[in-house]
Amino acid sequence: MTTSSRIATLAAVAVLTSAVAATAEKYVLDSSHSQAVFTYNHLGYSTTTGMFSGFEGEIDFDMEDPANSSVSVSLPVASMLTGWEERDAHFKAEDFFGIEANALVTFNSTGIEVTGEDTAKITGLLAMNGVEKEVVLDAKLNAAGVHPMAEKEWAGFDATTTLVRSDFDMGLYAPYVSDEVDVTISIEAMKAE
């Protein structure tokens, strides 16, 4: 292959790559309709629930090739609510989330594997309590289209995962209080203007 044909080939690849990348469109999270609910077993007697809200972030969403998408979100630990003030305060303290040093929980995707017509596994780095670990979310596209009230392009997703508290230096009381925490995430996002 001559130098000029190599340059032509590289230019063609660059054009195709930019064309593929250009199909991903930016969506910003709707904080008022995005939340993460977590549940864990309490001493075998009950399943205790809490939630986070106040998400911020964006999704580069490629509807034609979802594997070409990406997501980056953050949520404030201060938004956590379990329904009991003393528990909320304890979870935000040094024994668990250490809110003074770690005010945000963040997730940044590193890869997406499409598993079905509207499902995918999203791998990414989750950072909380000063620890960053790889996690996998089982995600589902609920809907994408024009929002009937906002009259803008909109998308909604659900995702689930199971986290191990001790992986993030939050294993206090394990195994009596379960080390595994089930997380269900539901988000809405609007196409950026």
ROPA-349159 format. One record per residue (C-alpha): chain; residue in one letter; x, y, z; residue number from 0. Coordinates in steps of 0.25 Angstrom, whole numbers. Example, Ala and Ser with C-alpha at 12.3 -4.5 7.8 and 13.67 -1.06 7.14 Angstrom:
BEGIN
[A,A,[49,-18,31],0]
[A,S,[55,-4,29],1]
//
This chain:
BEGIN
[A,M,[0,0,0],0]
[A,T,[6,13,-4],1]
[A,T,[7,25,6],2]
[A,S,[-4,33,-2],3]
[A,S,[-14,21,-1],4]
[A,R,[-11,19,14],5]
[A,I,[-14,34,16],6]
[A,A,[-27,32,8],7]
[A,T,[-31,20,16],8]
[A,L,[-28,27,29],9]
[A,A,[-36,39,25],10]
[A,A,[-48,30,21],11]
[A,V,[-47,23,35],12]
[A,A,[-47,36,42],13]
[A,V,[-59,41,34],14]
[A,L,[-67,28,37],15]
[A,T,[-63,28,52],16]
[A,S,[-67,43,53],17]
[A,A,[-80,39,46],18]
[A,V,[-83,28,56],19]
[A,A,[-79,36,68],20]
[A,A,[-88,48,63],21]
[A,T,[-101,39,64],22]
[A,A,[-100,39,79],23]
[A,E,[-109,50,84],24]
[A,K,[-107,57,97],25]
[A,Y,[-118,56,108],26]
[A,V,[-118,62,122],27]
[A,L,[-124,56,134],28]
[A,D,[-138,61,139],29]
[A,S,[-134,61,154],30]
[A,S,[-149,62,158],31]
[A,H,[-152,48,152],32]
[A,S,[-139,41,155],33]
[A,Q,[-136,33,167],34]
[A,A,[-128,21,173],35]
[A,V,[-135,12,183],36]
[A,F,[-127,2,192],37]
[A,T,[-131,-9,200],38]
[A,Y,[-124,-18,210],39]
[A,N,[-127,-29,220],40]
[A,H,[-127,-24,235],41]
[A,L,[-123,-36,244],42]
[A,G,[-132,-45,237],43]
[A,Y,[-145,-38,242],44]
[A,S,[-148,-28,231],45]
[A,T,[-144,-22,218],46]
[A,T,[-140,-7,220],47]
[A,T,[-141,3,209],48]
[A,G,[-135,16,206],49]
[A,M,[-133,25,194],50]
[A,F,[-125,36,187],51]
[A,S,[-130,47,178],52]
[A,G,[-125,60,172],53]
[A,F,[-117,53,161],54]
[A,E,[-109,61,151],55]
[A,G,[-102,56,139],56]
[A,E,[-104,53,124],57]
[A,I,[-105,42,114],58]
[A,D,[-99,41,100],59]
[A,F,[-110,33,95],60]
[A,D,[-109,26,81],61]
[A,M,[-123,20,78],62]
[A,E,[-118,13,66],63]
[A,D,[-106,6,73],64]
[A,P,[-108,7,88],65]
[A,A,[-94,1,90],66]
[A,N,[-88,14,85],67]
[A,S,[-95,21,97],68]
[A,S,[-90,26,110],69]
[A,V,[-95,31,123],70]
[A,S,[-89,40,134],71]
[A,V,[-96,43,147],72]
[A,S,[-94,48,161],73]
[A,L,[-104,49,172],74]
[A,P,[-102,56,186],75]
[A,V,[-101,48,198],76]
[A,A,[-109,58,205],77]
[A,S,[-121,55,197],78]
[A,M,[-122,41,204],79]
[A,L,[-134,38,211],80]
[A,T,[-138,25,219],81]
[A,G,[-150,30,226],82]
[A,W,[-143,31,240],83]
[A,E,[-135,43,243],84]
[A,E,[-125,36,252],85]
[A,R,[-122,26,242],86]
[A,D,[-120,36,231],87]
[A,A,[-110,44,240],88]
[A,H,[-103,31,243],89]
[A,F,[-102,26,229],90]
[A,K,[-96,40,225],91]
[A,A,[-86,40,236],92]
[A,E,[-72,33,235],93]
[A,D,[-77,19,238],94]
[A,F,[-83,19,225],95]
[A,F,[-83,30,214],96]
[A,G,[-74,40,220],97]
[A,I,[-82,51,215],98]
[A,E,[-72,62,219],99]
[A,A,[-61,57,211],100]
[A,N,[-69,50,200],101]
[A,A,[-82,58,197],102]
[A,L,[-85,51,184],103]
[A,V,[-87,37,178],104]
[A,T,[-83,37,164],105]
[A,F,[-84,27,152],106]
[A,N,[-77,27,139],107]
[A,S,[-79,17,129],108]
[A,T,[-67,10,122],109]
[A,G,[-75,0,113],110]
[A,I,[-89,-4,108],111]
[A,E,[-93,-18,104],112]
[A,V,[-106,-19,97],113]
[A,T,[-114,-32,102],114]
[A,G,[-127,-30,96],115]
[A,E,[-137,-21,88],116]
[A,D,[-138,-11,100],117]
[A,T,[-128,-17,110],118]
[A,A,[-113,-15,112],119]
[A,K,[-102,-17,122],120]
[A,I,[-95,-4,126],121]
[A,T,[-81,-6,132],122]
[A,G,[-75,6,139],123]
[A,L,[-68,12,151],124]
[A,L,[-76,15,163],125]
[A,A,[-69,24,173],126]
[A,M,[-74,26,187],127]
[A,N,[-68,28,201],128]
[A,G,[-55,30,194],129]
[A,V,[-54,17,188],130]
[A,E,[-56,14,173],131]
[A,K,[-60,0,168],132]
[A,E,[-65,-6,155],133]
[A,V,[-80,-9,155],134]
[A,V,[-90,-15,144],135]
[A,L,[-104,-9,143],136]
[A,D,[-115,-18,137],137]
[A,A,[-122,-7,129],138]
[A,K,[-135,-6,121],139]
[A,L,[-140,5,112],140]
[A,N,[-154,8,116],141]
[A,A,[-158,18,106],142]
[A,A,[-152,28,96],143]
[A,G,[-159,39,88],144]
[A,V,[-166,52,90],145]
[A,H,[-171,55,104],146]
[A,P,[-186,58,103],147]
[A,M,[-185,70,113],148]
[A,A,[-171,76,111],149]
[A,E,[-172,74,96],150]
[A,K,[-157,70,95],151]
[A,E,[-149,57,92],152]
[A,W,[-149,49,105],153]
[A,A,[-144,36,109],154]
[A,G,[-146,27,122],155]
[A,F,[-138,16,127],156]
[A,D,[-138,6,139],157]
[A,A,[-126,-2,144],158]
[A,T,[-122,-11,155],159]
[A,T,[-110,-16,162],160]
[A,T,[-105,-22,175],161]
[A,L,[-94,-15,183],162]
[A,V,[-85,-21,194],163]
[A,R,[-84,-10,205],164]
[A,S,[-71,-15,210],165]
[A,D,[-65,-13,195],166]
[A,F,[-67,2,198],167]
[A,D,[-62,2,213],168]
[A,M,[-76,2,218],169]
[A,G,[-77,-12,224],170]
[A,L,[-80,-8,238],171]
[A,Y,[-90,-19,245],172]
[A,A,[-88,-29,233],173]
[A,P,[-92,-40,232],174]
[A,Y,[-103,-37,243],175]
[A,V,[-108,-25,234],176]
[A,S,[-106,-31,220],177]
[A,D,[-93,-27,213],178]
[A,E,[-101,-28,200],179]
[A,V,[-110,-16,196],180]
[A,D,[-120,-17,184],181]
[A,V,[-121,-4,176],182]
[A,T,[-132,-1,167],183]
[A,I,[-130,12,158],184]
[A,S,[-140,19,150],185]
[A,I,[-136,32,142],186]
[A,E,[-142,41,132],187]
[A,A,[-134,50,122],188]
[A,M,[-137,60,112],189]
[A,K,[-130,63,99],190]
[A,A,[-120,75,102],191]
[A,E,[-123,88,94],192]
//
